[in-house]
Amino acid sequence: MKTVKVYGPGCKRCQTTEAMVREAAARLGVAVEVEKVTDARSIAMAGVMSTPGVSVDGKLVHAGGLPDAGNLEGWLRA
């Protein structure tokens, strides 16, 4: 199972990013545990300077704006 964290204050882009992660995982048949991180200090400590941010299994893979769907699938496959 992959652990995915979506970093952000809960804005519309953050919500969309979470939905994209869940949809991509379902499409690929990959089991994921999605955690939303909304605490500003935790976001900063993860190295996210622009939200939304995404980490997969502890590795920050994206920050700022919506992730590209193709990249997202690649991160979940790895």
N, CA, C and O atoms as a GROMACS GRO file, in nm:
protein
  312
    1MET      N    1   0.083  -0.118   0.000
    1MET     CA    2   0.000   0.000   0.000
    1MET      C    3   0.088   0.124   0.000
    1MET      O    4   0.186   0.133   0.074
    2LYS      N    5   0.052   0.220  -0.084
    2LYS     CA    6   0.124   0.347  -0.091
    2LYS      C    7   0.065   0.445   0.010
    2LYS      O    8  -0.056   0.447   0.032
    3THR      N    9   0.151   0.524   0.070
    3THR     CA   10   0.107   0.630   0.158
    3THR      C   11   0.126   0.762   0.086
    3THR      O   12   0.238   0.800   0.051
    4VAL      N   13   0.017   0.832   0.064
    4VAL     CA   14   0.020   0.960  -0.007
    4VAL      C   15  -0.027   1.069   0.088
    4VAL      O   16  -0.131   1.056   0.152
    5LYS      N   17   0.051   1.176   0.096
    5LYS     CA   18   0.012   1.291   0.175
    5LYS      C   19  -0.013   1.408   0.080
    5LYS      O   20   0.067   1.436  -0.009
    6VAL      N   21  -0.126   1.475   0.102
    6VAL     CA   22  -0.159   1.595   0.026
    6VAL      C   23  -0.146   1.712   0.123
    6VAL      O   24  -0.218   1.719   0.223
    7TYR      N   25  -0.054   1.803   0.094
    7TYR     CA   26  -0.026   1.916   0.181
    7TYR      C   27  -0.097   2.041   0.131
    7TYR      O   28  -0.087   2.075   0.013
    8GLY      N   29  -0.170   2.107   0.218
    8GLY     CA   30  -0.235   2.232   0.182
    8GLY      C   31  -0.339   2.271   0.286
    8GLY      O   32  -0.377   2.190   0.370
    9PRO      N   33  -0.385   2.396   0.279
    9PRO     CA   34  -0.476   2.447   0.380
    9PRO      C   35  -0.620   2.400   0.364
    9PRO      O   36  -0.705   2.431   0.449
   10GLY      N   37  -0.650   2.328   0.260
   10GLY     CA   38  -0.787   2.282   0.239
   10GLY      C   39  -0.857   2.358   0.129
   10GLY      O   40  -0.980   2.353   0.117
   11CYS      N   41  -0.781   2.428   0.047
   11CYS     CA   42  -0.838   2.507  -0.062
   11CYS      C   43  -0.892   2.415  -0.173
   11CYS      O   44  -0.875   2.294  -0.168
   12LYS      N   45  -0.957   2.476  -0.269
   12LYS     CA   46  -1.017   2.400  -0.379
   12LYS      C   47  -0.911   2.318  -0.454
   12LYS      O   48  -0.936   2.202  -0.490
   13ARG      N   49  -0.794   2.375  -0.480
   13ARG     CA   50  -0.688   2.300  -0.550
   13ARG      C   51  -0.640   2.181  -0.468
   13ARG      O   52  -0.610   2.076  -0.524
   14CYS      N   53  -0.634   2.198  -0.337
   14CYS     CA   54  -0.593   2.087  -0.250
   14CYS      C   55  -0.697   1.975  -0.253
   14CYS      O   56  -0.662   1.857  -0.258
   15GLN      N   57  -0.824   2.013  -0.251
   15GLN     CA   58  -0.931   1.914  -0.258
   15GLN      C   59  -0.929   1.842  -0.393
   15GLN      O   60  -0.949   1.720  -0.399
   16THR      N   61  -0.904   1.916  -0.500
   16THR     CA   62  -0.897   1.857  -0.633
   16THR      C   63  -0.779   1.762  -0.644
   16THR      O   64  -0.789   1.656  -0.704
   17THR      N   65  -0.666   1.801  -0.584
   17THR     CA   66  -0.548   1.715  -0.586
   17THR      C   67  -0.576   1.584  -0.515
   17THR      O   68  -0.537   1.478  -0.564
   18GLU      N   69  -0.642   1.590  -0.400
   18GLU     CA   70  -0.676   1.468  -0.327
   18GLU      C   71  -0.766   1.378  -0.413
   18GLU      O   72  -0.746   1.257  -0.419
   19ALA      N   73  -0.864   1.438  -0.478
   19ALA     CA   74  -0.954   1.360  -0.564
   19ALA      C   75  -0.878   1.298  -0.680
   19ALA      O   76  -0.904   1.183  -0.718
   20MET      N   77  -0.783   1.373  -0.737
   20MET     CA   78  -0.701   1.319  -0.847
   20MET      C   79  -0.621   1.198  -0.802
   20MET      O   80  -0.609   1.100  -0.876
   21VAL      N   81  -0.565   1.205  -0.682
   21VAL     CA   82  -0.487   1.094  -0.628
   21VAL      C   83  -0.575   0.970  -0.614
   21VAL      O   84  -0.538   0.860  -0.656
   22ARG      N   85  -0.690   0.989  -0.555
   22ARG     CA   86  -0.782   0.876  -0.533
   22ARG      C   87  -0.829   0.816  -0.666
   22ARG      O   88  -0.836   0.694  -0.681
   23GLU      N   89  -0.862   0.901  -0.763
   23GLU     CA   90  -0.908   0.853  -0.894
   23GLU      C   91  -0.798   0.779  -0.968
   23GLU      O   92  -0.823   0.674  -1.026
   24ALA      N   93  -0.676   0.832  -0.966
   24ALA     CA   94  -0.565   0.767  -1.034
   24ALA      C   95  -0.534   0.632  -0.970
   24ALA      O   96  -0.508   0.534  -1.041
   25ALA      N   97  -0.538   0.626  -0.838
   25ALA     CA   98  -0.512   0.500  -0.768
   25ALA      C   99  -0.618   0.396  -0.804
   25ALA      O  100  -0.586   0.280  -0.827
   26ALA      N  101  -0.743   0.438  -0.808
   26ALA     CA  102  -0.852   0.345  -0.843
   26ALA      C  103  -0.836   0.297  -0.986
   26ALA      O  104  -0.855   0.178  -1.015
   27ARG      N  105  -0.801   0.388  -1.075
   27ARG     CA  106  -0.781   0.352  -1.216
   27ARG      C  107  -0.668   0.251  -1.234
   27ARG      O  108  -0.676   0.160  -1.316
   28LEU      N  109  -0.562   0.269  -1.154
   28LEU     CA  110  -0.444   0.181  -1.165
   28LEU      C  111  -0.457   0.055  -1.080
   28LEU      O  112  -0.378  -0.038  -1.095
   29GLY      N  113  -0.555   0.052  -0.991
   29GLY     CA  114  -0.570  -0.062  -0.901
   29GLY      C  115  -0.463  -0.064  -0.793
   29GLY      O  116  -0.423  -0.171  -0.746
   30VAL      N  117  -0.417   0.054  -0.754
   30VAL     CA  118  -0.314   0.067  -0.651
   30VAL      C  119  -0.381   0.105  -0.519
   30VAL      O  120  -0.458   0.201  -0.513
   31ALA      N  121  -0.350   0.031  -0.414
   31ALA     CA  122  -0.405   0.063  -0.282
   31ALA      C  123  -0.328   0.182  -0.226
   31ALA      O  124  -0.205   0.180  -0.219
   32VAL      N  125  -0.401   0.285  -0.185
   32VAL     CA  126  -0.338   0.403  -0.127
   32VAL      C  127  -0.406   0.442   0.003
   32VAL      O  128  -0.526   0.424   0.022
   33GLU      N  129  -0.325   0.496   0.090
   33GLU     CA  130  -0.376   0.560   0.212
   33GLU      C  131  -0.347   0.708   0.193
   33GLU      O  132  -0.230   0.748   0.187
   34VAL      N  133  -0.451   0.791   0.183
   34VAL     CA  134  -0.434   0.934   0.160
   34VAL      C  135  -0.452   1.009   0.290
   34VAL      O  136  -0.552   0.993   0.360
   35GLU      N  137  -0.353   1.091   0.321
   35GLU     CA  138  -0.359   1.174   0.442
   35GLU      C  139  -0.354   1.320   0.399
   35GLU      O  140  -0.269   1.359   0.319
   36LYS      N  141  -0.445   1.402   0.452
   36LYS     CA  142  -0.443   1.544   0.425
   36LYS      C  143  -0.369   1.613   0.539
   36LYS      O  144  -0.400   1.592   0.656
   37VAL      N  145  -0.270   1.694   0.504
   37VAL     CA  146  -0.192   1.768   0.603
   37VAL      C  147  -0.225   1.916   0.585
   37VAL      O  148  -0.191   1.977   0.484
   38THR      N  149  -0.291   1.974   0.685
   38THR     CA  150  -0.335   2.113   0.674
   38THR      C  151  -0.262   2.208   0.769
   38THR      O  152  -0.276   2.329   0.757
   39ASP      N  153  -0.184   2.154   0.861
   39ASP     CA  154  -0.111   2.236   0.957
   39ASP      C  155   0.006   2.307   0.888
   39ASP      O  156   0.092   2.242   0.828
   40ALA      N  157   0.009   2.440   0.896
   40ALA     CA  158   0.110   2.520   0.827
   40ALA      C  159   0.253   2.479   0.866
   40ALA      O  160   0.341   2.475   0.780
   41ARG      N  161   0.275   2.451   0.991
   41ARG     CA  162   0.410   2.413   1.035
   41ARG      C  163   0.451   2.278   0.974
   41ARG      O  164   0.564   2.263   0.929
   42SER      N  165   0.360   2.182   0.974
   42SER     CA  166   0.389   2.050   0.915
   42SER      C  167   0.414   2.062   0.766
   42SER      O  168   0.501   1.993   0.712
   43ILE      N  169   0.340   2.149   0.700
   43ILE     CA  170   0.359   2.171   0.556
   43ILE      C  171   0.498   2.226   0.531
   43ILE      O  172   0.569   2.179   0.442
   44ALA      N  173   0.538   2.327   0.608
   44ALA     CA  174   0.671   2.387   0.593
   44ALA      C  175   0.781   2.288   0.625
   44ALA      O  176   0.882   2.283   0.555
   45MET      N  177   0.763   2.208   0.730
   45MET     CA  178   0.865   2.110   0.768
   45MET      C  179   0.883   2.002   0.662
   45MET      O  180   0.990   1.941   0.652
   46ALA      N  181   0.779   1.979   0.582
   46ALA     CA  182   0.789   1.880   0.473
   46ALA      C  183   0.860   1.939   0.351
   46ALA      O  184   0.888   1.868   0.255
   47GLY      N  185   0.889   2.070   0.355
   47GLY     CA  186   0.959   2.134   0.243
   47GLY      C  187   0.866   2.186   0.136
   47GLY      O  188   0.911   2.221   0.026
   48VAL      N  189   0.737   2.192   0.165
   48VAL     CA  190   0.641   2.241   0.067
   48VAL      C  191   0.634   2.393   0.078
   48VAL      O  192   0.588   2.446   0.179
   49MET      N  193   0.679   2.463  -0.026
   49MET     CA  194   0.678   2.608  -0.026
   49MET      C  195   0.556   2.665  -0.097
   49MET      O  196   0.520   2.781  -0.077
   50SER      N  197   0.493   2.583  -0.179
   50SER     CA  198   0.374   2.624  -0.252
   50SER      C  199   0.277   2.506  -0.253
   50SER      O  200   0.317   2.394  -0.286
   51THR      N  201   0.152   2.531  -0.218
   51THR     CA  202   0.055   2.422  -0.210
   51THR      C  203  -0.032   2.418  -0.335
   51THR      O  204  -0.044   2.519  -0.404
   52PRO      N  205  -0.091   2.305  -0.364
   52PRO     CA  206  -0.082   2.182  -0.288
   52PRO      C  207   0.050   2.109  -0.313
   52PRO      O  208   0.112   2.123  -0.418
   53GLY      N  209   0.088   2.033  -0.214
   53GLY     CA  210   0.206   1.948  -0.226
   53GLY      C  211   0.163   1.803  -0.215
   53GLY      O  212   0.061   1.771  -0.154
   54VAL      N  213   0.243   1.715  -0.273
   54VAL     CA  214   0.213   1.572  -0.269
   54VAL      C  215   0.340   1.496  -0.237
   54VAL      O  216   0.445   1.520  -0.296
   55SER      N  217   0.330   1.404  -0.141
   55SER     CA  218   0.440   1.312  -0.115
   55SER      C  219   0.388   1.170  -0.128
   55SER      O  220   0.274   1.140  -0.093
   56VAL      N  221   0.473   1.084  -0.180
   56VAL     CA  222   0.439   0.943  -0.195
   56VAL      C  223   0.544   0.863  -0.119
   56VAL      O  224   0.663   0.872  -0.147
   57ASP      N  225   0.499   0.786  -0.022
   57ASP     CA  226   0.587   0.704   0.062
   57ASP      C  227   0.702   0.787   0.119
   57ASP      O  228   0.817   0.743   0.120
   58GLY      N  229   0.668   0.908   0.166
   58GLY     CA  230   0.766   0.991   0.234
   58GLY      C  231   0.852   1.079   0.146
   58GLY      O  232   0.933   1.156   0.197
   59LYS      N  233   0.837   1.070   0.013
   59LYS     CA  234   0.918   1.150  -0.079
   59LYS      C  235   0.830   1.257  -0.142
   59LYS      O  236   0.728   1.227  -0.204
   60LEU      N  237   0.870   1.384  -0.124
   60LEU     CA  238   0.796   1.494  -0.183
   60LEU      C  239   0.815   1.490  -0.334
   60LEU      O  240   0.927   1.498  -0.383
   61VAL      N  241   0.704   1.477  -0.407
   61VAL     CA  242   0.712   1.463  -0.553
   61VAL      C  243   0.652   1.581  -0.627
   61VAL      O  244   0.673   1.596  -0.748
   62HIS      N  245   0.577   1.666  -0.556
   62HIS     CA  246   0.511   1.778  -0.624
   62HIS      C  247   0.480   1.889  -0.525
   62HIS      O  248   0.448   1.863  -0.409
   63ALA      N  249   0.490   2.014  -0.572
   63ALA     CA  250   0.450   2.129  -0.492
   63ALA      C  251   0.406   2.241  -0.586
   63ALA      O  252   0.475   2.272  -0.683
   64GLY      N  253   0.292   2.300  -0.557
   64GLY     CA  254   0.244   2.416  -0.633
   64GLY      C  255   0.156   2.381  -0.750
   64GLY      O  256   0.204   2.324  -0.849
   65GLY      N  257   0.030   2.412  -0.743
   65GLY     CA  258  -0.063   2.387  -0.852
   65GLY      C  259  -0.106   2.242  -0.858
   65GLY      O  260  -0.060   2.157  -0.781
   66LEU      N  261  -0.195   2.216  -0.952
   66LEU     CA  262  -0.243   2.079  -0.969
   66LEU      C  263  -0.136   1.993  -1.034
   66LEU      O  264  -0.069   2.038  -1.127
   67PRO      N  265  -0.117   1.871  -0.988
   67PRO     CA  266  -0.019   1.782  -1.050
   67PRO      C  267  -0.067   1.735  -1.188
   67PRO      O  268  -0.187   1.725  -1.213
   68ASP      N  269   0.027   1.707  -1.275
   68ASP     CA  270  -0.004   1.650  -1.406
   68ASP      C  271  -0.054   1.507  -1.385
   68ASP      O  272   0.007   1.430  -1.311
   69ALA      N  273  -0.164   1.471  -1.451
   69ALA     CA  274  -0.224   1.338  -1.433
   69ALA      C  275  -0.126   1.226  -1.470
   69ALA      O  276  -0.122   1.124  -1.402
   70GLY      N  277  -0.049   1.245  -1.575
   70GLY     CA  278   0.049   1.143  -1.616
   70GLY      C  279   0.158   1.124  -1.512
   70GLY      O  280   0.197   1.012  -1.482
   71ASN      N  281   0.207   1.235  -1.458
   71ASN     CA  282   0.309   1.227  -1.352
   71ASN      C  283   0.252   1.159  -1.228
   71ASN      O  284   0.319   1.078  -1.164
   72LEU      N  285   0.130   1.193  -1.195
   72LEU     CA  286   0.065   1.135  -1.078
   72LEU      C  287   0.057   0.983  -1.090
   72LEU      O  288   0.086   0.911  -0.994
   73GLU      N  289   0.018   0.934  -1.206
   73GLU     CA  290   0.012   0.789  -1.226
   73GLU      C  291   0.151   0.726  -1.214
   73GLU      O  292   0.166   0.618  -1.159
   74GLY      N  293   0.251   0.794  -1.266
   74GLY     CA  294   0.388   0.744  -1.255
   74GLY      C  295   0.435   0.734  -1.112
   74GLY      O  296   0.500   0.637  -1.074
   75TRP      N  297   0.401   0.834  -1.031
   75TRP     CA  298   0.440   0.832  -0.889
   75TRP      C  299   0.373   0.717  -0.817
   75TRP      O  300   0.433   0.653  -0.730
   76LEU      N  301   0.248   0.690  -0.852
   76LEU     CA  302   0.175   0.581  -0.786
   76LEU      C  303   0.222   0.443  -0.832
   76LEU      O  304   0.212   0.346  -0.757
   77ARG      N  305   0.271   0.433  -0.953
   77ARG     CA  306   0.322   0.305  -1.005
   77ARG      C  307   0.458   0.269  -0.945
   77ARG      O  308   0.488   0.151  -0.925
   78ALA      N  309   0.539   0.370  -0.917
   78ALA     CA  310   0.677   0.347  -0.872
   78ALA      C  311   0.684   0.277  -0.739
   78ALA      O  312   0.793   0.250  -0.688
   0.00000   0.00000   0.00000
